[in-house]
């Protein structure tokens, strides 16, 4: 039986290890439980975790439980999708964007 790959849950405490030190590019979804558009793109984020396993690390951060990192990176609207490559912020998408757009923005960072 195949195990489903889930997004990595990132916190203020493990952000550096999980995101900045990641050997693969990271797409991190900044979200909150009360956010309708966040719930709307959640299934897309889950699909990407499965489809891009080994190519891109897909991560999620609850902004209500982890306020420091979103503030540090200027996250003012959610959902916010930030792409990190080699420890640096490389791209940002804001809002419930289509899967196709997320894949297009990730493409330059996938080997």
N, C-alpha and C positions, 0 to 999 in steps of 0.2 A: 504494500500500500504506500502510495506516494504521500509524503508530508508536504502540506502547503507551506510555502514561504510567506512569512508575515513581515510587515514593516517593522523595523527596529524602533523600540520606544526610547527616545532620547530625552534626557533631563538636563537641567542646568549643570548637574554634577558630572555626567558622563559625556557631555557634548564634545569636549576636546578629544577624548579617546575615540568616540564613535564617528565623529564627523571630521574634525580637523586632521586627525592622524590616520584616516581611512586610506588604504592603498587604492581603492576604487573611488570614482566620483560618487557623490552623495546628493540625492534629492531629498530635502527635508520639508515635510508638510507641517506648517504651523497652524494649529486648529484649536477649537474649543467645543465642548459638548453642546452649548447653547446655539452654536452657529449653523444655520440652515444650509448655506452654501458649502460649509465644511462637510456636513453629512452627505451632501450631494456628490462631492468628488471622492469621498472615502472609498467607494468600491473601485474607482479608477486607480487610486493609490495602491490598494490591495492587489489589483491585476498587475500593475507595474512591478510590484515586489516579486511576484511569481515569474513574470515574463523576462525581467531584466536581471534575475538572480545571477550573481557572478560578474555582471558587467557594471551595474550601478547599485549602490546600497540605497534602499528606500527606507526613509525614517519618518517618524511623526513626533511632534512635540506639542503637548497640551500647554497653551500659553497661560492658562489660569494657574496651573500648578508650577510652572517654570517661567517666571517673569523676567529673569535676568538676561538670558540669551536673546529673546525677541527684542528687548529694549536695546541691547548692544548692537543688533543688526538692523535697527530701525523698522521693525515690523509694526505697522500701524493698522493694517487691515488684514482680515483673515477670510478665507484661507490664503496663506502666502506660501508659495513654493520657492525655496531657495536651492540653488544648485551650487555645490562646493566641489572644486577640483584642485587637488594637490594642496589642500588646507586653506584655500582662498575662496571667497565668495565669487562665483563666476557668472551667475545669472539669477534673475528673479522673475517670477510670474505671480500676479495677484488676482484672486478671484477664482470662481469655479470654471476653469478653462477646460476645453476639450482634450481628451487623451492624445489626439493627433498633435496638438500644439505642444504638449509636454514632451512627447517623443522627439519632435523637431528640435526643441531647445536642448534636449539631452544629447542628441546625435553627435555634435562636435566633441563631446567629452568621452564618448565610448570608443574603445579600441577595436 
